[in-house]
Amino acid sequence: MAIRRDIHASVGGFDETILHLEDADYCIRVQMAGHALTYVPKAVVHYRHGTGTEQSFIEARQATYRKAYNWGYGLATLYLRYRDRGMQLHGLAPRLVLIPLWGLRALGTGLRSHHSLWRLGWHMGVVDRLLSPAEAPSPPVFAPSTALAARS
């Protein structure tokens, strides 16, 4: 992701109160400030995969589930923050049906299906966040005139 410094300052930068999908929140705020996002198909991104110790079968499955859970939790956090501005998210009822089905599928494959564990974790994260009593954090407060004046 590349963005002009003045735009970054005007939207208050990344919101560090959002632990997962903070980049999506950032992009939503950039668009809400009136700036278009542009996809650049010829851009090249170099990504280095971590080379840690070997994970056991169970550790690898736990890592898949945790990552998916965190993404689901982050998505629901964004929904709670932006639902008044039109963001939509399928609610609890479909997930309460899907969670046992994905759980059974994961167990039926002997936990070999990363996809089933991913879907289970993702739905669990969404449900946990939607049922959580904690309020969704408000977007960062920023003063565009102050941010632009500081740049001068």
C-alpha positions as CSV (number, residue, x, y, z in Angstrom):
1,M,0.0,0.0,0.0
2,A,1.3,3.4,-0.9
3,I,-0.3,6.7,0.0
4,R,0.5,10.3,0.1
5,R,1.7,11.7,3.4
6,D,-0.9,14.4,3.6
7,I,-3.7,11.9,3.1
8,H,-2.2,9.6,5.7
9,A,-2.1,12.5,8.2
10,S,-5.6,13.7,7.3
11,V,-7.2,10.4,8.2
12,G,-5.3,10.0,11.4
13,G,-3.0,7.2,10.3
14,F,-3.6,3.6,11.3
15,D,-5.8,3.0,14.2
16,E,-3.8,1.0,16.7
17,T,-6.9,0.1,18.8
18,I,-7.9,-2.3,16.0
19,L,-5.7,-5.4,16.3
20,H,-6.8,-7.2,13.1
21,L,-7.8,-5.7,9.7
22,E,-6.4,-2.3,10.7
23,D,-5.4,-1.9,7.0
24,A,-9.0,-2.4,5.9
25,D,-10.1,0.2,8.5
26,Y,-7.5,2.6,7.2
27,C,-8.6,2.2,3.6
28,I,-12.3,2.7,4.6
29,R,-11.3,6.0,6.3
30,V,-9.3,7.1,3.2
31,Q,-12.3,6.5,1.0
32,M,-14.6,8.2,3.4
33,A,-12.3,11.2,3.2
34,G,-13.0,11.4,-0.5
35,H,-9.9,9.7,-1.9
36,A,-10.2,6.9,-4.4
37,L,-8.2,3.7,-3.9
38,T,-6.5,2.4,-7.0
39,Y,-5.4,-1.1,-7.9
40,V,-2.1,-1.3,-9.6
41,P,-1.8,-4.7,-11.3
42,K,1.8,-4.3,-12.3
43,A,2.9,-3.5,-8.7
44,V,5.3,-6.0,-7.2
45,V,5.3,-7.0,-3.6
46,H,8.0,-9.1,-2.0
47,Y,6.9,-11.1,1.0
48,R,9.2,-13.2,3.1
49,H,7.5,-16.2,4.8
50,G,8.6,-16.8,8.4
51,T,10.9,-19.7,8.8
52,G,10.4,-20.8,12.3
53,T,10.6,-24.1,13.9
54,E,8.6,-27.0,12.6
55,Q,5.0,-27.0,13.8
56,S,3.3,-30.2,14.9
57,F,0.1,-31.2,13.2
58,I,-2.0,-29.8,16.1
59,E,0.1,-26.6,16.3
60,A,-0.4,-25.9,12.6
61,R,-4.2,-26.4,13.0
62,Q,-4.3,-24.2,16.0
63,A,-2.5,-21.5,14.1
64,T,-4.9,-21.7,11.2
65,Y,-7.9,-21.5,13.6
66,R,-6.4,-18.5,15.5
67,K,-5.6,-16.5,12.4
68,A,-9.1,-17.1,11.0
69,Y,-10.7,-16.3,14.4
70,N,-8.8,-13.0,14.5
71,W,-9.8,-12.0,11.0
72,G,-13.5,-12.8,11.8
73,Y,-13.2,-10.8,15.0
74,G,-11.6,-7.9,13.1
75,L,-14.3,-8.0,10.4
76,A,-17.1,-7.8,13.0
77,T,-15.2,-4.9,14.7
78,L,-15.2,-3.0,11.4
79,Y,-18.9,-3.8,10.9
80,L,-19.8,-2.5,14.4
81,R,-17.8,0.7,13.6
82,Y,-19.2,1.4,10.2
83,R,-22.7,-0.2,10.1
84,D,-24.3,3.2,10.6
85,R,-22.5,4.2,7.3
86,G,-23.9,1.3,5.3
87,M,-21.4,-1.5,6.0
88,Q,-23.2,-4.9,5.8
89,L,-22.4,-8.2,7.4
90,H,-24.4,-11.4,7.6
91,G,-25.7,-11.7,11.1
92,L,-25.7,-14.2,13.9
93,A,-28.4,-16.6,12.7
94,P,-26.6,-18.0,9.6
95,R,-23.4,-18.3,11.6
96,L,-25.0,-20.2,14.4
97,V,-26.1,-22.7,11.7
98,L,-22.7,-22.8,9.9
99,I,-20.5,-23.1,13.0
100,P,-21.6,-26.6,13.9
101,L,-21.5,-27.7,10.3
102,W,-17.9,-26.5,9.8
103,G,-17.0,-28.0,13.1
104,L,-18.4,-31.4,12.0
105,R,-16.6,-31.1,8.7
106,A,-13.3,-30.3,10.4
107,L,-13.7,-33.3,12.7
108,G,-14.9,-35.5,9.8
109,T,-11.7,-34.9,7.9
110,G,-9.6,-35.7,11.0
111,L,-8.6,-32.0,11.2
112,R,-6.7,-32.4,7.9
113,S,-8.9,-29.7,6.2
114,H,-7.3,-26.3,6.8
115,H,-10.3,-24.8,4.9
116,S,-12.8,-26.2,7.4
117,L,-10.8,-25.0,10.3
118,W,-10.4,-21.6,8.7
119,R,-14.2,-21.2,8.1
120,L,-14.9,-22.4,11.7
121,G,-12.5,-20.0,13.2
122,W,-13.6,-17.1,11.1
123,H,-17.3,-17.6,12.0
124,M,-16.4,-18.0,15.7
125,G,-14.5,-14.8,15.6
126,V,-17.4,-12.9,14.1
127,V,-19.9,-14.4,16.5
128,D,-17.7,-13.7,19.5
129,R,-17.2,-10.0,18.6
130,L,-20.9,-9.5,17.8
131,L,-21.9,-10.9,21.2
132,S,-19.1,-9.1,23.0
133,P,-20.4,-6.3,25.3
134,A,-17.4,-4.1,24.4
135,E,-18.2,-1.2,22.1
136,A,-16.5,-0.9,18.8
137,P,-13.7,1.7,19.0
138,S,-14.5,4.9,17.3
139,P,-12.3,6.0,14.3
140,P,-9.4,8.2,15.3
141,V,-10.2,11.8,15.8
142,F,-8.2,14.0,13.5
143,A,-8.2,17.6,12.4
144,P,-7.4,17.8,8.7
145,S,-6.4,21.5,8.9
146,T,-4.0,20.8,11.7
147,A,-2.4,17.8,9.8
148,L,-2.0,19.9,6.7
149,A,-0.7,22.9,8.6
150,A,1.9,20.7,10.3
151,R,3.1,19.7,6.8
152,S,3.8,23.3,5.7
